[in-house]
Amino acid sequence: MPPEPWPTHLVNPQGLKAIYGAKPPPLTAVRLRQLTLHEDGPALTLRLDLPYPADPPWKWAAQGFNTVQTELAFTGLSALTLHGFGTEITADVTLTAAGDGVAVHVTAPGTTVEAVARTVYLAALRAYAQE
């Protein structure tokens, strides 16, 4: 049985569906721009660059944007491991069911992040022009 699409694990996938429709991009070879840990929750936030949609919002196209950036917030962390880190990280990210919550795995050369959270939600979705 193939894994569920990653947006099915979000409590609020509506914004993502509005931009990408029924075909969200896979979280493979995405740029990890930021990883933030918060004591409130506790929580983990991942800021990722996603591929630009085939049919972008008019406002984005008019401004010449070519990259989508999202922030995924994982709240109620119950486990976290981080091995290695660096700059200009291109990673594969997977979300899977884990008991009553969700597990996230980030893998890249020299970097591995694994966490289990109660919930994951789309904290931000924006576009910009990457040169």
C-alpha positions in Angstrom: 0.0 0.0 0.0 1.5 3.4 -1.0 2.0 6.0 1.7 -0.7 8.7 2.1 0.1 12.0 0.4 1.8 14.3 2.9 -1.0 16.9 3.0 -3.4 14.3 4.5 -1.4 14.7 7.7 -2.0 18.5 8.0 -4.8 19.8 10.1 -5.3 22.6 7.6 -4.4 21.5 4.1 -6.8 24.1 2.4 -4.2 26.6 1.5 -2.0 24.0 -0.1 -5.0 22.6 -2.1 -5.8 26.2 -3.3 -2.3 26.5 -4.8 -1.6 23.0 -6.1 -5.1 21.5 -6.5 -5.3 17.8 -6.1 -1.6 17.3 -7.0 0.6 18.7 -4.3 4.4 18.4 -5.0 6.3 15.6 -3.3 8.6 16.6 -0.5 11.7 15.2 -2.3 14.8 17.2 -3.0 13.3 20.3 -1.3 15.5 23.1 0.1 15.4 23.2 3.9 15.8 26.9 4.7 15.2 26.8 8.4 14.7 24.5 11.3 13.4 26.1 14.5 12.7 24.6 17.9 10.2 26.3 20.2 9.8 25.6 23.9 6.0 26.4 23.6 4.3 23.2 22.7 7.1 22.1 22.4 7.2 22.6 18.7 9.4 22.2 15.6 9.0 24.4 12.5 10.5 23.5 9.1 10.7 26.2 6.4 10.9 24.6 3.0 11.1 25.7 -0.6 8.6 23.9 -2.9 8.3 23.7 -6.7 6.3 26.5 -8.3 2.8 25.5 -9.3 1.8 25.0 -12.9 -1.1 27.4 -12.5 0.0 30.0 -9.9 -2.2 32.6 -8.4 -2.3 35.7 -10.6 -0.7 37.8 -7.9 2.3 35.6 -7.7 2.7 35.4 -11.5 2.4 39.2 -11.9 5.3 39.7 -9.4 7.5 37.2 -11.2 7.7 34.7 -8.4 9.2 31.3 -9.2 9.4 29.5 -5.8 6.9 28.6 -3.1 7.9 28.6 0.5 6.1 26.9 3.2 6.4 26.5 7.0 5.3 23.3 8.5 4.7 23.5 12.3 4.9 20.3 14.4 3.3 20.8 17.8 3.2 18.6 20.9 6.6 17.1 20.2 7.2 13.8 22.0 10.5 12.8 20.3 13.2 14.6 18.4 16.7 13.6 17.1 19.0 15.7 15.0 22.2 14.3 13.5 24.4 16.7 11.6 23.5 20.0 9.9 24.9 22.4 7.4 24.1 25.0 4.8 22.2 24.7 1.5 20.5 21.5 2.6 18.4 19.7 -0.1 16.4 17.1 1.7 13.7 14.5 1.3 10.9 14.9 3.9 8.3 12.3 4.8 5.3 12.5 7.0 3.7 9.3 8.3 1.1 8.4 10.9 2.6 7.6 14.3 0.0 6.4 16.8 -2.3 9.4 17.5 0.2 11.8 15.9 2.6 12.2 13.0 6.2 11.4 12.4 8.5 13.6 10.3 11.7 12.3 8.7 14.2 14.7 7.1 17.1 13.1 5.3 19.9 14.8 3.4 23.6 14.1 3.0 25.1 14.8 6.4 21.8 15.6 8.0 19.0 13.6 9.6 16.0 14.9 11.6 13.4 12.7 13.1 10.5 13.9 15.2 7.1 12.7 16.5 4.4 15.3 17.1 0.8 15.4 18.1 -0.2 17.6 15.1 1.3 19.3 12.1 -0.2 22.3 10.4 0.6 24.7 7.5 1.9 27.8 9.4 2.8 29.8 6.2 2.6 29.6 2.5 4.1 32.3 0.3 6.1 32.7 -2.9 9.2 34.7 -3.9 11.5 35.2 -6.8 14.6 33.0 -6.4 17.5 34.1 -8.6 
